[in-house]
């Protein structure tokens, strides 16, 4: 792992942070007995990240943006904060940063607690997070991929 990146919808971050609504209430892949709140999930993600992309910055005035940035910086003072609109972030700001440290990750209280108890539930299972790895004999051509994604976006905006 190179860098742990979290994308935050900064336009509604404060509202979501204050909610007592559970993951179950939103059908967010929670186990039947899981009473974890949306707020808890947000805190976990922000506190563990090396890079935090503050998305939808165009939907906030300067005062609200400063408040969200200030709170996130207090929650995770070592994370690099990047403002964005439509998650438009240069790849070199989130890939190849070399910021993740297993030694630092192991210092997290929850990490240690789960290690001692031995009942860690992987985040992918706990929160319904999925990922994939692209593998092919032919090289991946980012320009072609970008063209395809642009075409899809244009159709969605039409």
Helices and strands as residue ranges (DSSP letters): E 5-9, H 13-18, G 24-26, H 38-48, E 51-55, G 57-59, H 62-75, E 80-83, G 91-93, H 102-105, H 109-117, H 123-127, H 142-157
